[in-house]
């Protein structure tokens, strides 16, 4: 463990939270829970199309591209739903539709982080989710109008939702005591896995029984309800919260050092150049991109694989597609808690546990996703391998993805926004690459190539993070003071911030 990490751990250990009298739910836990539900809705609105599209497309018009390698597992019995789909989109167009969300998503990550830092994460995330809900409710109307309008609407949806993760990451700069960072970040991010594992099966049932349009009405309505609750009970900082106890407020502010950050006529410049040339940030970006490539490949295309290759019907495809994300949610939730226990007990350094988590979160998925492509029509083994691949991917959350707050706590949201912007390029590239590959034949051979590409990205990200990852706050991470003086800091320190 480095001297800086040891000092930070010691300081945090000396600050103890005093118990709050009576029955009291800690405000930071409420924020984590609402963040969890928020990310649930982000992924619900993102993934609803992955299942609905199976019912939207007229598969009989693309029958020449269907695989007959595996025996039917109920697909023919449900063919009335698929065949009656009214849209004649080929695999490349479907890949574009599933991936275009990320054209908008990557644009708003960094601006969203900056806006959250300037105006508060509450209004930024809440407003984004409100407009995302409205867009989702109008999705069936757009689909019935034109393919181009539907693509445009999904791009706009991605634009609004791009602020979500950077906003929540930045929130923990004010709310998360250092030794609780992994757990609190993991709780809110685990909402994405939970949203996926709930949305996929429910969307399959809704599309089969009520029609694909109802999928968008249901998910949009739930998200809109969350928005109203978010605005009612969430606050940007402990100092603004009207119901937080004095004990919790004191613990958070002292452990994070918020009081030391108070300024007297200070103007601080964000160190953009240092961020963009930082090797530890490059390592985070590489690990994040690799994790997302594999995750988005399965998130957007797994229902299609289960339906077209393994021949499951729509309801079964949605339900089976959710199984990997149930385990991913468990890994995310408990992986973060276990990481903080290890850090609190000084079992190993922060950078060591981040690298262990990231390696397990990338190397193990690479192995299992390749194996899944070579077990033929053994559906049980395929689902098991997909599940293990997706589940272990979750360890990148308490690995490289939580690392942004370690190396730049003051700019955690912005650094995460940079990383998330680059990482989510994979969101539109992955499904479009799959769609183009499948134009040459929707068969096991083409899918094996898809899985090998994911494995290559996984391993590249793991190696880069192992080499360049760091666990200590970077020298540039306090910002550059343009004028004024930081209270509690000597003049030499102030000029070097």
Phi, psi and omega in degrees: 000136181286164180298322180295317180294318181298319179295316180297318179296319181296316180299317181293323180294330182285340180265114182249139177280125178281140181295143177269127180298149176079191180273113187219127175262122186297138185296324180290333176285326175296318178298317179298318181293317178292326174296320176302311179292327178296313178292330172304312182288325176303312182284333175295316179287335180281319189265350183304326182290332182300325178269317183299327184295332178297325179274340183280330187270137175279096187291339182292335179281351179240026187296333179294345181255011180270145178271140175242024182293317187258153178291154180291135178239036178112356181297318182295325179294331179260013185295339179298324179291310183293315184294330183276001174303140190264357185251129182262065181263130176280179186296326178293318178293322176296320177298319177298315182295321180287333184260344187295336174313321187280347172298317177283325186299315185288339182288325191261358182299304183291314175301323179296319178296318180294316179297322179295321179292325183277317187248353180103139183290336183299308183289325183292308181291318180299315180295318180299318181288329176297310180292327177297320179296316180297317179300317181296321179295333180266002183300314179301322179296318179295318180298321181285344180275304180192155176299318182296321179293322178296317177300315180299319181294322178292325176296316179295320177302314178299322179300314180292322184279349179297340181278349193296303184291316176300324179297313180291323178297318178293331179301324183287348173296334179255341190244342188257114170303143188309320183277004175245005187299311183300316183294313183293319176297318181294324179298311184289324180289330179297341175300331179293317177294318181294321177298322178292312185290339176272318185292317185302309180290321180294320178297323178297316179293315181298315181296324180287325187260321185250350183101153185296332180300324182295336178301317182284325177294319182292308183293323177294321179293318178297317180296322179296322177296318178301320182302318181296318179293319180304311181294334184280328191236356185256144179227153188290322185221156176303325182292341180264348187282123184283343186247000181290143180285156178297326181294314180292319180299316180296318181297315181296310184295322181286319183289325178279330183088032181299322181297326180289342181272355179295143188236160180236092182065033184265137171240120184247132179267132177294128185279069184300315182299317179296321178298312187286346178248011182279126178294319176300325176289321175301320179297317178298316181299316181296315178296319181295315180298315181299315179300315183290324180301309180295320182293316182287330176302314181281323183300317184271332189249348182299317177302323178294317179298315181295327181279314188273330181260307182273354170065040172271154177284176188298313180298315180294321179299316179295316181294314181292326178295336182280337184304314179302328185277342171294312179291326177298319178299316179297315179298318180296313185295306184279335176296320178294318179295316179298321179298316180292326176297316179298318180291318180297325182269009177053035178294322177206171182286164178300314183294326180294315182288327175297318182289323176298312180300316182294319179297313177296325183284349180241318183289317180295315175301324179300318180296310187287328180289328175290316179301323182299331181279352185242018178253013174063231185263014177286091187296322181298313179294320181299313180295321178297317181291318176300319181297316180294321179297312181292320183296311182292334175304332182298336182290350173289343179293304173281009175258245186294330185286330176276350186292340182299325181284334177292312188272342180207070185302324181290330183245028183304319180292318181292316179298319177295324178297319177297311181298316183291329177298308181294316184299326185272003166300328177297337181296325176262334179289315186301305181294330179286324174298315178299314181300318179292320179296323183284349174296335178274004178135124179273080184221172183299323180300317179291322178291327175300320177296320176303315183288325177295323177298315178299316180298321180297318177295318178306309185291322177299314180298320180296315181296315181298319181289323177298324183281315191248357182295149179222159180238006183248154179296131183284154184298331182274355195283355176268357180088170180252116181285124179270326177198162178092191185218135176280125178294136178087358180244144176284166187296327181295318179294319184300318183289345182257006182291000000 
